Amino acid sequence: MPSSLLGRPTPAYLAVKAIAGDSRYLWVYDQVCTLDRVLAEGKCAAEDGNVPRAGA
């Protein structure tokens, strides 16, 4: 496996787990995962079942 992909470091999983014949598709996260493409969103509840209004 090359030490870089498109000038970026090779993800650790690929460097260790990829074998001959594997196919991989990689995207640039901040170009693909934008707020205008969100399909669903939500918040995790606290132990008491309440959902915080602000961040954790």
Contacts in CASP RR format, 6 or more apart in sequence:
PFRMAT RR
TARGET T0000
AUTHOR 0000-0000-0000
METHOD contacts of the structure
MODEL  1
MPSSLLGRPTPAYLAVKAIAGDSRYLWVYDQVCTLDRVLAEGKCAAEDGN
VPRAGA
1 10 0 8 1.000
1 14 0 8 1.000
1 15 0 8 1.000
1 18 0 8 1.000
2 10 0 8 1.000
3 9 0 8 1.000
3 10 0 8 1.000
4 10 0 8 1.000
5 11 0 8 1.000
5 14 0 8 1.000
5 26 0 8 1.000
6 26 0 8 1.000
11 26 0 8 1.000
14 24 0 8 1.000
18 24 0 8 1.000
43 51 0 8 1.000
43 52 0 8 1.000
44 51 0 8 1.000
45 51 0 8 1.000
46 52 0 8 1.000
END
